[in-house]
C-alpha cells in the first residue's frame, strides 16, 4: 500500500534518473517502487514477470466474460423477436415457441433409441 504523500520523501532529479535507469534494466531500485512492489528472501517481485505469467489466464477469463455477455444479449434479442411476433399474431409468446421451435424439432436416431429404451 502506498504511503500518504506527506510521508514520502521527494526524490532529487538525479535519484529519479537513477531509479528509472534501474527499472529500465529490470533491477529494483528499492522495494515499493512501481516495477518492484516488494521482495521475498531478497528476490525482487517484478510486476513485468507477474503480468507475463497472468496474461494467458486473463485472456481466457476475458473470453469467458465475452461469451457470457454475448449469450445474454443473444437470448434477449431472441426474446424480443418472439414477443414482437406474438404481438403481431395476437397470440402468446409460448404459442410462437411451440409452433416455430418445439414442434419442428425431430429427434435423431440416437434420441429415438434412447426413448425406446426408456419406454417413452
Secondary structure, 3 states (H helix, E strand, C coil): CCCCHHHCCCCCHHHHHHHHHHHHCCCCCCCCCCCCCEEECCEEECHHHHHHHHHHHHHHHHHHHHHHHHHHHHHHHHHHHHHHHHHHHCCCHHHHHHHHCHHHCCCCHHHHHHHHHHCC
